[in-house]
Amino acid sequence: MDTHNVRKWFLCVYIPLLLLVLTGCSEASPPPSISTLQAQPPETTVTQAPAAAEAEPGEPHARKIVLGFSQLGSESDWRIANTRSIQEAAQVAGITLLFSNAEQSQEKQFEAIRSFVRQKVDVIAIAPVIQSGWEPILKEVKQAGIPVIIMDRSIDVKDTSLYVSFIGSDFYEEGVKAAKYLLDKMRETSGPIAIAELQGTVGSAPSVDRGKGFRETIKAREDLQIVYSAPADFTVEKGKAVMKTFLQDPGKRPQVLFAHNDDMALGAIEVIEEAGLSPGKDIIIISVDGTRKAFEKMVEGKINCVVECNPLLGPLLMQATKEIMEGRTLPKRIMSPESVYTQVMAAKEVENRKY
Ligand code: GYE
């Protein structure tokens, strides 16, 4: 046999035989699946994501999986880290990524998705800006026979067969965690205690669910009252502007701020200081995400508690994409492990923050 034939024999006969023997002998060790991966902390997940099996460089039949991803925007540090995680994980996995940024517009997400359908991508992933309005477009995608993964924010659809899986955090639980911290912090302080809430994007899953989880948990104490609540779009600038309005009446100053993300909390800190108040002391600040900047503020004593929401979803998304292409059945809900951090742990953790 010449080298070409030897190689052909090796690929066509030897490897399949070897696989047959191996799978026959050891049922205990199938390739890692999404359900085993999701149990790992995010750092481990990154290193565990295997390279694309079907994309052997140089193979005549190798075809890279094409994933179309509609990202909702670039409003926060969380989002920037999320985009980077997906781009890097696609490269590691050998998946071709078609990336589109909708800049907070659901209409633009629809356009991107339709363009992915026209380009006949293998899988479509969507980080949906708001919860409602997804049924018609997802029906179009279903008709085209392209599987959909919802990532980061959940959607409100009656027919859940319109997507394969949802990869993201439990935002309701994040609201509960924020409220539990507050209940504990205030256990020896008698009320009434005035709370201000900076909400995220109106109609978005994290804003709706964090608000709900928080409200339902603080009900445990009647003297905890939300006296201000308004949306600030998850951005630093809006956080500043809206917090300013919360501080206008000196007779009705909030003692607590619950910000639905770190960026808005950082904006709020600026105006609290401009008003001559001490963030973290005069106003207890609780926020969500766990960005490095928020950790730095915790170390300075200006944020009291951060509920972690992990944006590093790229490896899970790539793994899910591959498993769909291999015909495997995915769990409907894939979550990443998350923590709650207070000032006591902040100094230790700040250097480890990856976003
Ligand atoms: O908390 C916020 C971002 O959807 C979980 O969106 C995400 C949220 C995140 O803008 O910072």
Boltz pocket constraint, residues with backbone or C-beta under 6 A from the ligand:
constraints:
  - pocket:
      binder: B
      contacts: [[A, 75], [A, 76], [A, 77], [A, 78], [A, 79], [A, 152], [A, 153], [A, 206], [A, 233], [A, 234], [A, 260], [A, 261], [A, 262], [A, 263], [A, 288], [A, 289], [A, 309]]
      max_distance: 6.0
